[in-house]
Amino acid sequence: MKLSSTNGPIIRKYSCEESVELMHKAGFDAMDFYFNGVAEYYNEETDSIAFKERFLKLRAMAEERGMCFNQAH
């Protein structure tokens, strides 16, 4: 069983990258990624490829720490 929680409350104050690090330090194995907290990073005018690349980097960052994203919404 993996220990998991949402990063929703964290990304209200910290960046997405910091949320990965904070949850890793807290001992979580997985994260539920809360996209509503990052709505300011994307709109119809934004390049969706850059948006996807940012989240691929977040996934790599989590994997480097032995974590995964088990859910995203």
Secondary structure as a PSIPRED ss2 file (coil, helix, strand):
# PSIPRED VFORMAT (PSIPRED V4.0)

   1 M C   1.000  0.000  0.000
   2 K C   1.000  0.000  0.000
   3 L C   1.000  0.000  0.000
   4 S E   0.000  0.000  1.000
   5 S E   0.000  0.000  1.000
   6 T E   0.000  0.000  1.000
   7 N C   1.000  0.000  0.000
   8 G C   1.000  0.000  0.000
   9 P C   1.000  0.000  0.000
  10 I H   0.000  1.000  0.000
  11 I H   0.000  1.000  0.000
  12 R H   0.000  1.000  0.000
  13 K C   1.000  0.000  0.000
  14 Y C   1.000  0.000  0.000
  15 S C   1.000  0.000  0.000
  16 C H   0.000  1.000  0.000
  17 E H   0.000  1.000  0.000
  18 E H   0.000  1.000  0.000
  19 S H   0.000  1.000  0.000
  20 V H   0.000  1.000  0.000
  21 E H   0.000  1.000  0.000
  22 L H   0.000  1.000  0.000
  23 M H   0.000  1.000  0.000
  24 H H   0.000  1.000  0.000
  25 K H   0.000  1.000  0.000
  26 A C   1.000  0.000  0.000
  27 G C   1.000  0.000  0.000
  28 F C   1.000  0.000  0.000
  29 D C   1.000  0.000  0.000
  30 A E   0.000  0.000  1.000
  31 M E   0.000  0.000  1.000
  32 D E   0.000  0.000  1.000
  33 F E   0.000  0.000  1.000
  34 Y C   1.000  0.000  0.000
  35 F H   0.000  1.000  0.000
  36 N H   0.000  1.000  0.000
  37 G H   0.000  1.000  0.000
  38 V H   0.000  1.000  0.000
  39 A H   0.000  1.000  0.000
  40 E H   0.000  1.000  0.000
  41 Y H   0.000  1.000  0.000
  42 Y C   1.000  0.000  0.000
  43 N C   1.000  0.000  0.000
  44 E C   1.000  0.000  0.000
  45 E C   1.000  0.000  0.000
  46 T C   1.000  0.000  0.000
  47 D C   1.000  0.000  0.000
  48 S H   0.000  1.000  0.000
  49 I H   0.000  1.000  0.000
  50 A H   0.000  1.000  0.000
  51 F H   0.000  1.000  0.000
  52 K H   0.000  1.000  0.000
  53 E H   0.000  1.000  0.000
  54 R H   0.000  1.000  0.000
  55 F H   0.000  1.000  0.000
  56 L H   0.000  1.000  0.000
  57 K H   0.000  1.000  0.000
  58 L H   0.000  1.000  0.000
  59 R H   0.000  1.000  0.000
  60 A H   0.000  1.000  0.000
  61 M H   0.000  1.000  0.000
  62 A H   0.000  1.000  0.000
  63 E H   0.000  1.000  0.000
  64 E H   0.000  1.000  0.000
  65 R C   1.000  0.000  0.000
  66 G C   1.000  0.000  0.000
  67 M C   1.000  0.000  0.000
  68 C E   0.000  0.000  1.000
  69 F E   0.000  0.000  1.000
  70 N E   0.000  0.000  1.000
  71 Q E   0.000  0.000  1.000
  72 A E   0.000  0.000  1.000
  73 H C   1.000  0.000  0.000
